[in-house]
Amino acid sequence: MNDRKLLQAVTFHLVMGAALGAIFAVLLLAVDAQHLLHVILHSTAPTQTLIVFVSFISMYFGFGAAITGFHFVISDDNFERRR
């Protein structure tokens, strides 16, 4: 596999993970788990806190998916070469 295809695959996994992370963060806020939304809305800067909360969870999921996707792509490429 060339570098361009590897970058495309890892980017796809990064975006997919970031989107799933954002959905997870919004669902946590919608369910109001552990009264998280209440804490955020009553902070000194609720908008910025909400943005940081969703962004960091999204980045966490995105980087995890990118690393996992990289591992899967490299492993699959090694498997194909062995055949």
Secondary structure as UniProt FT lines:
FT   HELIX           3..31
FT   HELIX           33..35
FT   HELIX           36..41
FT   HELIX           46..82
//
